[in-house]
Structures are given as structure tokens and as C-alpha cells.
């Protein structure tokens, strides 16, 4: 335990790649717009326009409202799923968790697009309702409006919410719940007084992530929002493109971040009030949670929610039906991206591999992915060591910095880097994109490794040193081999994230094209099932990567058991 | 140390696994290099174009030059995406973008002596003043057409006037592209302004007022023209305005019968052109691509694949009657009467006249409203 020097390179990288660009964004917001550029004549006009323009206030409120509703729907659903995986699905829990992670790694853009196929006037839902005789005319309001935006966002963000809640639930000792039951607490009381308060950190993180990502999204409203559901993210993105007013876009982004801060303050105050109201229950829960000497284990909780398993099946159907439609439409013989398809064909896959533009994009994605994985491992692995072995107060600040790229909305990262490049009269490109991908993926490498390092038995290293090995030899022959599968798994996760990254990439890619940018181009210039084919290829590639990672981790845990038994003997 | 431990790289990663990993990584790098070399051609140009303008069929007579195409989603992409010198050699865009592109220092003059096929163009297009500034040519015409009203002829009657477009039956059934210039020019025509590109502040407000009145009719502002055929295919819209012929062709591929019309208030025309990007790295190849693009072979292919008008008179002579009919090539001098060809919105403020920047700001506010 000490100063975490190994974390220094990544910390510096994050300061240079995230903190400095955000600072530049602030400066840029005071500049004056010129014809498709900006000049350093300081002005407050951008903020005056942003704050006094009733249109922008209304759109900001609309964005925050959609963020709140999305988080309000997503969090309870995610909690139910995470609860089920943790406490009910003892045998299938891991598989369900894996399915949820896989859905997260399927192409973000095409998932939004799939909702058009489902919600459109001739889409799946309208066809089903009309087929069942429940309606005579298709319900047009399903698509192009807030309903479609919220549904698509819940679909995209649900996996992001499940993971932190599940992590928080993992820290709950089932004996605490059992104790509550033994003391006569009803299932609802146990939920309200034990589970929810103990899961609060995870719920809070999940809510923050879901809310911020939803409120700042600029792609979903563009594809399914219709003419009256504008969100601030789209206006911000427009300022860096068609509207050619980057300083105003920067001011709007700062305004959005300030709104987050204001809402966070409101929530913190609200949470304090709720906590005070719940304090007797909290004390009760904490007392039992601390009672670790209790040796009786019973993982089957008498918390009877008979519909929970069915609910999880429905949630998985909600996550997977759009993905299945994406894959099925990629085999459509017709050029229309409609469901049901009009015949089976491989023509869109053949067309893809004949397309120089696709091959160029695939090459760019692979190159960026390779650089991103290499960079995120070079910086992330030492940082995880530093973080795991730092003292508590330094570790907390480090963690805060390292979670920055996850917590800051992609659109803010994208335009902040774009603003910095513009100020330096530089432009985006493949290498800039790779550098940004390192920024975005390295925190995930740190998170995965940090979790493993916290369970790492350091006595093995001590034994090596006691037997006369040098620190380098201990690292090379003990630490690194034990961690190798986890490092590989985190590399695969980084590769999958890089392959699918679009929100930030779209701002910094310059004149090049990665696969998600290629899909975006296809969507904007004419959609055929070839888009579904690209998405299916990415999805299956990610699935293969993820299953490989899962198998490696499983293999490691199987191997570790006899070793530990031998060590104990 | 036990013998089996010595053979390994540690307790969990054997030497064999390490070698397998190295071989796998090597294979991945080799694949990457192979893929990269497949994606690169010895002789190539980088072009920023509307999708379909680089149709390989049209350029098969120029097989020695690979056209690496990136696609436009909006007119303004020609400025924002060409900021890095050398990223693109060529771009295609309508003639009204010449001044914004020049002001942004994005395009440079074209040497006519390197384009022998210019001699085969209709004189109207070959000599058009709209393509020149200070006596120098900045654009080579490629296709032309009118921004019209398209409609699904099996589901709705032909709209003949703006009043028809405001019909309650079309409420929430109209698609519109995210194109500030095309939409404002079209609605300036609907508002009765003949010179639809020279609008005073009051006139621009009047146009935007008309657009706001029209907003309930709009289902969605499509991110680009390419989304409109898909919206027809999915049965979401019955009408699209302003729109162009490639949408008709795209929607027909999905089984819809889409027709075009110019409403009584009029429309406007455009000529899409090739332009040379400053800092181009493949200058000779760029000239050869431009020259081929206006040659008879490429022009015939583009006429069929896009449904747009073409500029090469020899190519027109070889077109099938049904392909040539919509564009009245025998009266090509008079085709712009109902849908005039404008110079584009001004980029410099002059008196009370609104600029291109004013239009874009008004359009952005309209979308947010």
C-alpha cells in the first residue's frame, strides 16, 4: 500500500485526453463563430442565446425529461433482473448475465434501427395487433415520438444498468436476508429495509449512467424521434456539422453538464431525506450485514416473487427480439429492410465483401481496435495494479478519474476533443480515433482487472519472494500468468467496445470510416439489408470474442481450485 | 522447482499456449495487412460524393483507377469533411455550394484543357456561368434535376398545390429531408417569392412561418435523402417534399409506386457537379475521373441508376425513351422555367438580404421548435 505509481501513465493520459479537452471546451464556448469555424474573440453571446432562447430551454427540459423517464423505467427492470440472477437463478444466473452482456455488445445503431421495423405502421407490433383483430388501423404514434425514443433507449441502456446493480447485490450476504426472514420481516419489508438500502450504491450508479446517457443521446432522436421530439444532444451535434457554430454547441454542452450537476444536487438532497426516513431500517440492515460470524449458509431466499423468472424471460425477449430481427432481415432477398422478410438470400453478405468501402471500413476498425486494445492494456494493466494497491483516499480519487470516460457523456467527450483539435488546427483521423478509443476502453480494462486483483491472494507472491525470487521474477512467473486470462478477457472486452464505438468516433474520425461509421453512412444515404449484414457480422464477432473470454475465465477458475487445495494442504 | 513447472511460462500459461497465442497474434496482424492491401489500390482517388454517384458500372471503363468513396449526408459535409488537406481529391455537390466552398478555401479552379469530354455537353451545361467565378471554372456538371414533391400513387392523390399538401389527410404523413437550402428554397417558392435565394429578413421570417404552419404535416425530418425511400418502403409516409428522383428508384425497389410532381407554386432545379478539392494528392487521377464521369458511357449508366437528368448530348441520344422522357431533352433550354436554377443563398451580408448562415440558423431553430 502506497503511492500508486503504476497508475500514473493512465492518469496523465486521462488528464490530457479528457480533463484538458473539457477545459478547452469551456474556453471554446466563449469564442465567436465564424463561417464554418471559430475565432478567439471572447463573448458571452453563446450562453446568452442558450439560456434566453425558449427553444433551447424547452429542448433541454425535454432531454432531461426523457432521461428521467428512461432511467425511471430502466432501473426497476434492471433491479428485478439483477435480483433474479443474484438470488433466484442459482444455476442459470451466469448464462443470463452473459446473454445480457452479449446484447450490450451488439451494434448500437442497428438496435435503434430495429425499432423502426418493430414500431412502424407496417411493423411487427402493428401487424400482430391487426392480425389479432385488436385494431383496424395501424397505430402511427408508436414510431417517431417520445414512445419510440424511450423504448429504444431502455433497450440500449438496460444492460448498462443491470451490471452495477448486480455488482452491488453481489456484496449482500444472503444470511442478512435470511436473518430478516427469521425475525419475521415480510418479503416487501426485507426488500425495502435490507436489499434496497444495501444495493443503493449500485442503484445510484445505474441511475446516473442511464439518465446521463439517455439525456445526452443524439442518435436515437434523429432516427426515431420524429419532427417534434428534438433533444439537446442532436442540437449540439448539429452545431458541429450543418449549423457550423461550434462555440454555441460547446456552450450548450456545458449547459447540459451543469443541468446534470443541478439535478444531481437535487437527488442528493432527496436521497438524504429518504435516508433519514429509513434510518432505523438501515441500522437494522447494517447490524446484520456486519454479523459475519454467522456460519449457516442458505442461498435460497424465502422471498417469494413468483413472477420474477417469467419477468426475466420477458426482459430477455425484449433485449433479443430486435437483435433477432436484425439478423433475419440481413438474409432478406428484397432490398427493403422490412419484417417479415420476402425470401432468403446471402446477397447482402456477398455485396458487402465485394464492396471496397466496406473492406476499407473493416480494415480501419481492425486497425483502430488493435491500437486501442494495445494502448488500453499498456496503460490499463499497470493502472489496475496501482489502484488495487493504493491507499484508500488516493485510490478513491484515482477511481474517480478513471471512471471519468464512463461517466462523461460520449457527446461531451467527442466535441471536447474536436474542439481541442480545432484549437490546435488539427483534424481527426484513424490515429486520433485510436487514441480516443484507448481513453474510452482503458477504464473497462482497469475495472475488470481491479475486480480480479482484489480477490488475488498476495500470499502466493510473498511465498515466491520468501523463496528468494526477485520482484521481477515473481511478477513474471507468478502474478502475470495467474492474471493472464483476466488480462485477455479485458482485452477482448476492449476490442468489442472499440469495434462498436460510434458516439465519440463520429466526431473524431475525420475523413475515414470505421464499421459503425460505415453503418451510419449507409443509414443516412439509403438503407438496405446490407446494414443488417454488417451489424450481424459485428454481433457474431463480439459473441465469439466474449464466449472465448468466458471460457478462458472458466478454465482459470477450474484450474485454480486444485492449486488452492494443494496450497492449503 | 518441479520439472513440469520449468516447462511452463508459469502455473497457468504453458509454453505451448504462449506459442499458440503468438501465432494467433501473428495471423491476426497478417490478416490485417492483407485486408489493408486489399483495400488499397495502386491508382486511386478519394471522393466525397452522394451515394450512387460513384456507381462502379459507370466507371468500369476506368478500371485502372479505384474510386475510394465517402458519402455525403448533407450539403455542409462538403465543408466539414474536407478540412484536412489531402483527405479528398474530388467532391460532388450542387452548384449553389461553390461560393461557400470557395470562402472556406476548399475548392480550386479546374483546368478545362484536361477535360476533352466537355465538348460533348449540351451548350447550356457546358458554358453555364453558374459554374464559373472570375472567369475560372470551379465545377463540372454531372447530373441535374428538380426538387419536387413525391407521392405514393397507390395511397394518395397527386398533390397539385401547397393547399393539397396541407390536407388533413396528409397530417403526419409527409417526410422531409434535413436539408436547409432545399427546404427553405422550396418554401420560399410556396410563399410566392420568385427569387427564392435572395430573401430579406422579413421574407425569411415569412418562409419560416409557413414552415411552422406545415410542421404538423411532417412525420419526421429524415437525416438524409437516403432515409426517404426506406420510409416509403416501411409505409410510414405518403408524400415527401422536397425530394428527388433517386428516392423514386429506391422506393420502387421495395415495391412502392412513387411518382413525382411539381406543385403549382413551383419548385427549383439543381445541377450536381464535380469539384476539385484543394490539397488533392491524386490530381491526374482526379481529372481522369471527372472527364470519364461526363463521358457518354458513364452518363448513360448514371441516367438509369439515379433517374436524374444528364449533361452529355451523345449519351442522351443513346438513352431508352422512358429514361429520357421525364427531362425533355429536346427542349433542354426551357426545362428550368417551372423549377428555376438559383445561384445559392448569399454568403456575404449585403443590406437586408439574409445569408446562408441565417438560413442554417433558422432551419436549426425550426427543427428544435
Interface residues (C-beta under 8 A of the other chain):
Chain A: X35 X36 X37 X53 X55 X56 X59 X116 X117 X120 X121 X122 X123 X138 X140 X143 X144 X222 X223 X225 X226 X227 X228 X230 X234 X235 X238 X239 X240 X241 X242 X243 X244 X245 X334 X335 X336 X337 X338 X356 X357 X359 X360 X362 X363 X366 X367 X370 X427 X428 X429 X476 X477 X478 X480 X481 X482 X484 X485 X510 X511 X513 X521 X522 X523 X524 X525 X526 X527 X556 X559 X563
Chain B: X8 X9 X10 X11 X12 X13 X28 X29 X31 X32 X35 X36 X38 X39 X41 X46 X48 X50 X51 X52 X66 X68 X69 X70 X71 X72 X73 X74 X76 X77 X79 X80 X81 X82 X83 X84 X87 X88 X100 X103 X104 X172 X176 X178 X180 X215 X218 X219 X220 X221 X223 X224 X225 X226 X227 X229 X230 X233 X234 X235 X236 X250 X253 X254 X255 X347 X357 X360 X361 X363 X364 X365 X367 X368 X369
